[in-house]
Amino acid sequence: MTLSDHYNSVRKHTETICQTLKTEDFVPQPVNFVSPPKWHLAHTTWFFEQFILKEHLPDYKVFHDDFCFLFNSYYNTVGERVFRADRGNITRPGVDEVFEYRAYVDMHMQILLQLKSEELKELLELGLHHEQQHQELLLTDIKYILGNNPIFPVFNEDFDWENDTNSETGFIKIEEGIYEIGHDADAFSFDNEHGKHKVYLHEFEISKALVTNAEFLEFINAGGYQNFKYWLDEGWSWVTQNKIEAPLYWHNIEGDWFYYTNNGLQEINFEAVLTHVSFFEASAFAEWKKMRLPTEFEWEIASDKFNWGKRWEWTNSAYLPYPNFKKPEGAIGEYNGKFMVNQMVLRGSSCATSPNHSRKTYRNFFHADERWQYNGIRLVK
């Protein structure tokens, strides 16, 4: 596949995700960590305009002077931007104009790729993987928006991810020893994966299966959300202050459990793998089971021995730089490094991860209370 074809494929996939949405679905922002679909469509387009077209296509004219302010996410090097919590207030430009923006940038990107595709290959790959990250965020943000609609509308009947089940059982034993961690291959990777280094691991056993809804229901029925002894102190404050009693999207209706899915409100499939839990919930469940979460290094070393990819898997590792990590110069240096504080690492990928966007060295990261992604639990003993 040529770079031009790859570009077109990734960009089309973003729009395909949105094909079942009504115009009104593109705008809401029910909470500040969710971005409206319209914003994702524009921001991923701005990324190519800002970092590639403006720098490398002679005489390029930006689509609209306000769009850098409206659709910059967190790049201080580039200039002022709208506060994240205000993205839902951007009713203008309209959805139609955002799609015009995408077409305008795509047309100019095709011109540029005809002129000098090879010398832009590294930067283009970063832009495409950035868009794939937003494709997953787009899917989970849409689910949150519709999942907070009082009639629980169907998003896409083809996305039956809540019914994913385990294909393996039992535990795998990993011997103690010195292992290498990190990415050093020629294929694409993010800078936070770089700095291949050695770690010492004690012997451990890791589950081949993810925790299921049925297993987590046992925790709920045993009073897990009401017993402080299973929770980290900050997690217990989060539970009590927010009155958390179940995973995100779970609803107890007259004694029966339902959850919001991409197919609307359904009875919970208790054989399916659990999803939409925070690190706090994952840690508490592990404590209740008298086990623990794996470190990200244990996960990476063991990952070749079990199936993964249905849920992002919480690890017990803080998001920190690898040895000799160096931020790139300029705005691209803001991509990962400045977020290495107060976040936990998740490994693997999920049902919502875009094709060809997963690898065992990938380091996803979120705050410990965040659970709107397709997060799950794998235990270690």
VENSULNOR-V334136 format. One record per residue. N is the residue number from 1. RES is the residue in one letter. SS is DSSP state (a for helix, b for strand, c for the rest). PHI is phi in whole degrees, 0 to 359 (* if undefined). D_LAST is the distance of its C-alpha to the last C-alpha in Angstrom with 1 decimal. Layout:
[[N & RES & SS & PHI & D_LAST] [N & RES & SS & PHI & D_LAST]]
This chain:
[[1 & M & c & * & 43.9] [2 & T & c & 288 & 46.1] [3 & L & a & 300 & 45.0] [4 & S & a & 296 & 47.4] [5 & D & a & 294 & 46.0] [6 & H & a & 298 & 42.4] [7 & Y & a & 302 & 43.6] [8 & N & a & 298 & 45.4] [9 & S & a & 296 & 42.4] [10 & V & a & 295 & 40.0] [11 & R & a & 296 & 42.7] [12 & K & a & 294 & 43.6] [13 & H & a & 299 & 40.0] [14 & T & a & 301 & 39.9] [15 & E & a & 288 & 43.1] [16 & T & a & 298 & 41.9] [17 & I & a & 305 & 39.0] [18 & C & c & 270 & 41.7] [19 & Q & c & 292 & 44.1] [20 & T & c & 266 & 43.4] [21 & L & c & 281 & 43.8] [22 & K & c & 276 & 47.0] [23 & T & a & 306 & 48.7] [24 & E & a & 294 & 47.7] [25 & D & a & 288 & 43.9] [26 & F & a & 282 & 44.2] [27 & V & c & 251 & 45.0] [28 & P & c & 297 & 42.8] [29 & Q & c & 223 & 40.3] [30 & P & c & 294 & 38.8] [31 & V & c & 218 & 36.6] [32 & N & c & 288 & 36.7] [33 & F & c & 276 & 33.5] [34 & V & c & 259 & 34.9] [35 & S & c & 253 & 37.8] [36 & P & c & 297 & 40.5] [37 & P & a & 307 & 40.7] [38 & K & a & 300 & 44.1] [39 & W & a & 294 & 42.7] [40 & H & a & 301 & 40.1] [41 & L & a & 301 & 42.9] [42 & A & a & 281 & 45.1] [43 & H & a & 297 & 42.6] [44 & T & a & 296 & 41.4] [45 & T & a & 287 & 45.1] [46 & W & a & 302 & 45.9] [47 & F & a & 303 & 43.3] [48 & F & a & 291 & 45.4] [49 & E & a & 295 & 48.6] [50 & Q & a & 290 & 47.7] [51 & F & a & 263 & 46.0] [52 & I & a & 240 & 47.7] [53 & L & a & 294 & 51.0] [54 & K & a & 297 & 52.4] [55 & E & a & 269 & 51.6] [56 & H & a & 234 & 52.6] [57 & L & c & 257 & 55.1] [58 & P & c & 302 & 58.6] [59 & D & c & 63 & 60.3] [60 & Y & c & 294 & 57.4] [61 & K & c & 250 & 58.2] [62 & V & c & 298 & 55.3] [63 & F & c & 296 & 55.2] [64 & H & c & 206 & 55.5] [65 & D & c & 297 & 55.8] [66 & D & c & 278 & 53.6] [67 & F & a & 291 & 50.6] [68 & C & a & 295 & 49.1] [69 & F & a & 294 & 49.0] [70 & L & a & 285 & 47.8] [71 & F & a & 239 & 45.0] [72 & N & c & 291 & 43.7] [73 & S & c & 268 & 40.1] [74 & Y & c & 215 & 39.3] [75 & Y & c & 272 & 41.3] [76 & N & c & 297 & 43.4] [77 & T & c & 299 & 45.1] [78 & V & c & 278 & 46.7] [79 & G & c & 138 & 48.2] [80 & E & c & 292 & 48.1] [81 & R & c & 207 & 46.1] [82 & V & c & 290 & 45.7] [83 & F & c & 301 & 43.1] [84 & R & a & 305 & 40.0] [85 & A & a & 292 & 40.5] [86 & D & a & 261 & 44.0] [87 & R & a & 298 & 43.3] [88 & G & a & 287 & 44.0] [89 & N & a & 274 & 47.5] [90 & I & c & 277 & 48.5] [91 & T & c & 286 & 50.6] [92 & R & c & 240 & 52.9] [93 & P & c & 292 & 52.8] [94 & G & c & 282 & 52.4] [95 & V & a & 301 & 50.0] [96 & D & a & 298 & 52.9] [97 & E & a & 289 & 53.5] [98 & V & a & 294 & 49.9] [99 & F & a & 293 & 50.1] [100 & E & a & 296 & 53.4] [101 & Y & a & 300 & 51.6] [102 & R & a & 300 & 49.0] [103 & A & a & 295 & 51.8] [104 & Y & a & 296 & 53.8] [105 & V & a & 294 & 51.0] [106 & D & a & 299 & 50.0] [107 & M & a & 298 & 53.7] [108 & H & a & 288 & 53.9] [109 & M & a & 295 & 50.6] [110 & Q & a & 295 & 52.1] [111 & I & a & 297 & 55.2] [112 & L & a & 296 & 53.2] [113 & L & a & 293 & 51.0] [114 & Q & a & 290 & 54.3] [115 & L & a & 277 & 55.5] [116 & K & a & 205 & 52.5] [117 & S & c & 288 & 49.3] [118 & E & a & 293 & 48.1] [119 & E & a & 286 & 48.4] [120 & L & a & 257 & 46.5] [121 & K & a & 304 & 43.7] [122 & E & a & 296 & 41.0] [123 & L & a & 292 & 41.9] [124 & L & a & 296 & 42.3] [125 & E & a & 299 & 38.8] [126 & L & a & 299 & 37.4] [127 & G & a & 298 & 39.5] [128 & L & a & 288 & 38.4] [129 & H & a & 291 & 34.7] [130 & H & a & 298 & 35.4] [131 & E & a & 294 & 37.1] [132 & Q & a & 295 & 34.1] [133 & Q & a & 301 & 31.9] [134 & H & a & 287 & 34.5] [135 & Q & a & 297 & 34.6] [136 & E & a & 291 & 31.0] [137 & L & a & 298 & 32.0] [138 & L & a & 300 & 35.1] [139 & L & a & 297 & 33.3] [140 & T & a & 283 & 31.0] [141 & D & a & 291 & 33.9] [142 & I & a & 299 & 36.1] [143 & K & a & 298 & 33.6] [144 & Y & a & 293 & 33.5] [145 & I & a & 299 & 37.3] [146 & L & a & 287 & 37.9] [147 & G & a & 289 & 35.1] [148 & N & c & 256 & 37.0] [149 & N & c & 282 & 40.2] [150 & P & c & 298 & 41.3] [151 & I & c & 257 & 42.1] [152 & F & c & 49 & 38.7] [153 & P & c & 292 & 40.5] [154 & V & c & 287 & 39.2] [155 & F & c & 267 & 38.4] [156 & N & c & 205 & 38.0] [157 & E & c & 293 & 37.7] [158 & D & c & 281 & 36.4] [159 & F & c & 263 & 33.2] [160 & D & c & 260 & 31.2] [161 & W & a & 290 & 27.8] [162 & E & a & 293 & 26.6] [163 & N & a & 262 & 26.6] [164 & D & c & 300 & 24.2] [165 & T & c & 235 & 21.8] [166 & N & c & 286 & 18.9] [167 & S & c & 250 & 20.2] [168 & E & c & 222 & 17.1] [169 & T & c & 224 & 14.4] [170 & G & c & 91 & 11.6] [171 & F & b & 239 & 8.8] [172 & I & b & 247 & 10.0] [173 & K & b & 265 & 9.5] [174 & I & b & 247 & 10.9] [175 & E & c & 288 & 13.0] [176 & E & c & 293 & 13.7] [177 & G & b & 159 & 16.9] [178 & I & b & 259 & 19.2] [179 & Y & b & 231 & 19.2] [180 & E & b & 261 & 21.7] [181 & I & b & 236 & 21.1] [182 & G & c & 114 & 23.8] [183 & H & c & 254 & 26.7] [184 & D & c & 221 & 29.8] [185 & A & c & 280 & 31.3] [186 & D & c & 283 & 34.7] [187 & A & c & 293 & 33.5] [188 & F & c & 298 & 33.3] [189 & S & c & 204 & 30.5] [190 & F & c & 276 & 30.5] [191 & D & a & 297 & 31.2] [192 & N & a & 287 & 27.8] [193 & E & a & 268 & 26.3] [194 & H & c & 276 & 28.7] [195 & G & c & 98 & 28.4] [196 & K & c & 303 & 26.4] [197 & H & b & 208 & 24.8] [198 & K & b & 264 & 22.4] [199 & V & b & 226 & 19.1] [200 & Y & b & 259 & 17.2] [201 & L & b & 241 & 13.5] [202 & H & c & 284 & 11.5] [203 & E & c & 301 & 9.6] [204 & F & b & 206 & 6.2] [205 & E & b & 238 & 5.3] [206 & I & b & 238 & 6.5] [207 & S & b & 290 & 8.3] [208 & K & c & 279 & 12.0] [209 & A & c & 247 & 13.2] [210 & L & c & 278 & 13.8] [211 & V & c & 297 & 13.8] [212 & T & b & 262 & 17.3] [213 & N & a & 299 & 20.1] [214 & A & a & 297 & 20.0] [215 & E & a & 295 & 16.5] [216 & F & a & 287 & 17.5] [217 & L & a & 298 & 20.8] [218 & E & a & 300 & 19.1] [219 & F & a & 298 & 17.8] [220 & I & a & 297 & 21.4] [221 & N & a & 293 & 23.0] [222 & A & c & 276 & 21.1] [223 & G & c & 81 & 22.7] [224 & G & a & 302 & 19.8] [225 & Y & a & 280 & 22.4] [226 & Q & a & 252 & 24.5] [227 & N & c & 247 & 22.1] [228 & F & a & 298 & 21.9] [229 & K & a & 291 & 19.2] [230 & Y & a & 271 & 16.5] [231 & W & c & 252 & 18.2] [232 & L & c & 298 & 18.9] [233 & D & a & 303 & 22.5] [234 & E & a & 294 & 23.8] [235 & G & a & 294 & 21.8] [236 & W & a & 295 & 23.4] [237 & S & a & 296 & 26.8] [238 & W & a & 297 & 26.3] [239 & V & a & 298 & 25.5] [240 & T & a & 288 & 28.4] [241 & Q & a & 290 & 30.9] [242 & N & a & 259 & 30.5] [243 & K & c & 54 & 30.0] [244 & I & c & 283 & 26.9] [245 & E & c & 229 & 26.1] [246 & A & c & 192 & 24.5] [247 & P & c & 302 & 23.5] [248 & L & c & 303 & 26.5] [249 & Y & c & 79 & 29.1] [250 & W & b & 278 & 28.1] [251 & H & b & 225 & 31.2] [252 & N & b & 267 & 31.7] [253 & I & b & 245 & 35.2] [254 & E & c & 52 & 36.8] [255 & G & c & 90 & 33.6] [256 & D & b & 249 & 32.3] [257 & W & b & 265 & 29.7] [258 & F & b & 234 & 31.0] [259 & Y & b & 217 & 29.9] [260 & Y & b & 280 & 32.0] [261 & T & b & 234 & 31.6] [262 & N & c & 296 & 33.7] [263 & N & c & 256 & 35.8] [264 & G & b & 94 & 36.4] [265 & L & b & 283 & 35.1] [266 & Q & b & 223 & 33.5] [267 & E & b & 295 & 31.7] [268 & I & c & 293 & 27.9] [269 & N & c & 274 & 26.5] [270 & F & c & 285 & 23.5] [271 & E & c & 278 & 22.3] [272 & A & c & 284 & 22.2] [273 & V & b & 284 & 19.3] [274 & L & c & 296 & 19.2] [275 & T & c & 208 & 21.1] [276 & H & c & 63 & 22.9] [277 & V & c & 241 & 20.4] [278 & S & c & 278 & 20.3] [279 & F & a & 299 & 17.7] [280 & F & a & 302 & 18.4] [281 & E & a & 292 & 17.7] [282 & A & a & 298 & 14.5] [283 & S & a & 295 & 13.3] [284 & A & a & 295 & 14.7] [285 & F & a & 297 & 13.2] [286 & A & a & 300 & 9.6] [287 & E & a & 297 & 10.9] [288 & W & a & 298 & 12.6] [289 & K & c & 279 & 9.7] [290 & K & c & 60 & 8.1] [291 & M & c & 229 & 5.2] [292 & R & b & 206 & 6.5] [293 & L & b & 274 & 8.5] [294 & P & c & 287 & 8.8] [295 & T & c & 286 & 11.9] [296 & E & a & 295 & 14.8] [297 & F & a & 286 & 15.0] [298 & E & a & 300 & 11.6] [299 & W & a & 300 & 12.7] [300 & E & a & 298 & 16.2] [301 & I & a & 292 & 15.4] [302 & A & a & 275 & 13.3] [303 & S & a & 297 & 15.7] [304 & D & a & 288 & 18.2] [305 & K & a & 256 & 16.0] [306 & F & c & 216 & 15.7] [307 & N & c & 278 & 18.3] [308 & W & c & 220 & 18.4] [309 & G & c & 126 & 21.4] [310 & K & c & 272 & 21.6] [311 & R & c & 218 & 20.0] [312 & W & b & 297 & 19.6] [313 & E & b & 248 & 15.9] [314 & W & b & 298 & 15.2] [315 & T & b & 246 & 13.5] [316 & N & b & 265 & 13.2] [317 & S & b & 248 & 16.1] [318 & A & b & 288 & 19.7] [319 & Y & c & 280 & 22.4] [320 & L & c & 226 & 24.2] [321 & P & c & 288 & 26.5] [322 & Y & c & 286 & 25.6] [323 & P & c & 305 & 27.8] [324 & N & c & 67 & 31.5] [325 & F & c & 298 & 31.1] [326 & K & c & 226 & 34.6] [327 & K & c & 285 & 35.8] [328 & P & c & 297 & 38.6] [329 & E & c & 288 & 42.1] [330 & G & c & 77 & 43.5] [331 & A & a & 297 & 42.1] [332 & I & a & 298 & 39.5] [333 & G & a & 294 & 37.9] [334 & E & a & 275 & 37.1] [335 & Y & c & 296 & 34.8] [336 & N & c & 232 & 31.4] [337 & G & a & 302 & 31.8] [338 & K & a & 285 & 33.1] [339 & F & a & 261 & 30.1] [340 & M & c & 277 & 27.7] [341 & V & c & 200 & 27.3] [342 & N & c & 58 & 25.5] [343 & Q & c & 225 & 23.5] [344 & M & b & 248 & 20.0] [345 & V & b & 274 & 19.2] [346 & L & b & 244 & 18.5] [347 & R & b & 241 & 18.1] [348 & G & b & 94 & 19.5] [349 & S & c & 192 & 22.4] [350 & S & c & 223 & 23.5] [351 & C & c & 301 & 26.0] [352 & A & c & 268 & 28.5] [353 & T & c & 291 & 28.2] [354 & S & c & 291 & 31.4] [355 & P & c & 302 & 32.0] [356 & N & c & 61 & 31.5] [357 & H & c & 230 & 29.7] [358 & S & c & 223 & 26.1] [359 & R & c & 196 & 24.5] [360 & K & c & 289 & 21.1] [361 & T & c & 269 & 22.3] [362 & Y & c & 298 & 23.5] [363 & R & c & 245 & 22.5] [364 & N & b & 277 & 23.2] [365 & F & b & 205 & 23.3] [366 & F & b & 212 & 24.1] [367 & H & c & 293 & 24.4] [368 & A & c & 296 & 21.6] [369 & D & c & 265 & 23.9] [370 & E & c & 272 & 24.9] [371 & R & c & 214 & 24.0] [372 & W & c & 277 & 27.0] [373 & Q & c & 281 & 25.5] [374 & Y & c & 280 & 23.5] [375 & N & b & 264 & 20.1] [376 & G & b & 221 & 17.0] [377 & I & c & 228 & 13.2] [378 & R & c & 237 & 10.4] [379 & L & b & 258 & 6.9] [380 & V & b & 233 & 3.8] [381 & K & c & 224 & 0.0]]
